[in-house]
């Protein structure tokens, strides 16, 4: 029987010879067990569970494989965030190899929600050798130490489960109800017109000591925070991933959500009818993801009769508090979108009552 003693200290980044392997999900990690670099035990594999690898060199050749019975099969459809950063969606009871310029990192994946009894967890190494995994956690010299034993089926003994921590991201988005804004945010929105102002809540479980929030835009890290909960304003067009890592000295768990900010647009009406019937009573633009806005209304003699800077509002058809005469008026609009796109609109609108 082979026995390996190690403290269960897990980190977000697992440093390998040619890069960094890191895991997204609620999991425990065991290192250097029977010819593998890592064994990763997920509490439950779901849509947020991922295994990432980021190479130290941007031009490294990255390849992913599964392995079984001493044979490797290359994965052709893994996901890439950049030329050096890729990830896979893990499956229960499966071995994986990631190769960076030929330097390999190996891991075996378990989903404990499928098989909670570690006496039934068997894994392989690249040679095709099969082992049983079982664990016992105890205190040594005031430190939590986990004993990992690999053995044949005849040598299986009982184990005590590892205590787990967890987190679950929930959100509340600031609501806007102006009807002329396309894709306006609701309380549950994680996509739509900018700016999206979102509160993020960690909902920790277990003995969580630290919190790390990370926001990625189009695969690039743009923000890190360490509060338990936080708020962020998404004011630029793009796709974002918001990742939470919680931990204590012996455990770690992660969760993530995705946020998408729409491209900008503006559409200007040709007619409005300020007759207080509740329909088309104001001259307003229809817009999406506009972050800067200036509009001016002029009469047919070129006199400025109204200005405004909030795209959610418009001209109510009054001049100096009195109803303006029916007829043609001219507008000049300058705006900027969340994607940096500039808008300049000139034209005329007809006021009818």
Secondary structure, DSSP 8 states (H G I E B T S, - for coil): -EEEEEE----S-EE-SSEEEEEESEEEEEEEETTEEEEEEES---TT-EEEEEESSTT--EEEEEEETTEEEEES--EESSSSEEEE---TTEEEEEEETTEEEEEEEEETTT---GGG-EEE-TT--EEEEEEEEEEETTEEEEEEEEE-GGG----------B---EEEE-----TTBTT---TT-SEESS-EEEEEE---BSS--EEEEEEEETTEEEEEE-SSSEEEEE-SSEEEEEEEEEE-SS-EEEEEEEEEE---EEEE-SEE--SSSSSS-SB-EEEESEEEEEEEEE-TTS-EEEEE--TT--B-SEETTEE--SEEEEEEEEEEETTS-EEEEEEEEEE--
